[in-house]
Amino acid sequence: MLVSNLEFLPDRTVLRHIGLVQGSSVRSKHVGRDIAASLKNIFGGELRGYTELLHDSREEATERMLEQARQLGANAVLNVRYSTSSIAAGASEIFVYGTAVELGD
């Protein structure tokens, strides 16, 4: 499955526009990560626990979007965008969406 943030791909033709596909993942903070993050806030540095949390959540949301595209018969998702929001105290959502299409050569 081809994934791109471009609206159109050079040298490729959109044969069929399938429509919007999306995926999301909501994750909450972990007590151990919160303690480590508090210490990092005092001394400075990357909050690696949160970086890993966001990375995993982004991958999960993307895979959910791609699975939806596969089920609709797409071979590509174009114009992909990511968004994040706070759902509740200590929980965030990663949301990804794009346009499912069938590309030709």
Secondary structure as UniProt FT lines:
FT   STRAND          2..3
FT   TURN            10..11
FT   STRAND          13..28
FT   HELIX           31..43
FT   HELIX           48..71
FT   TURN            72..73
FT   STRAND          76..88
FT   TURN            89..90
FT   STRAND          91..104
//
